[in-house]
Amino acid sequence: ISVSVQRSASGVSAYVVAPISDPPAFVPASLAVRAGSLVQFSIAPPHNVVFDPVLGAPASIALTTSGTLANRLFGTPGAFTYRCTLHGETGVVNVTP
């Protein structure tokens, strides 16, 4: 599933959720946003978000044991893949100019 959304009043352009699920998965697994978009990750415990180390990738989100909301700015066009190193689920944020 690929999802593309517009910026909300709070400045968040899109949301990714890592719920407690079996099998573990990021929802949506593929997201399309424009450069300069703020994406909010809602991470249920225990998960983390580790971005592949490529130019323009945002900072990873540390392992959470109590759940967290974390915003990441995507300022550079490209495909930014990420994974949970605990369970192996993956996702990608595709950023267009």
Secondary structure, DSSP 8 states (H G I E B T S, - for coil): -EEE----TTSEEEEEEE-S-SS---BSSEEEEETTEEEEEEE-SSEEEEE---TT----EEEESS-EEEEEEE-S-EEEEEE-TTT--EEEEEEE-
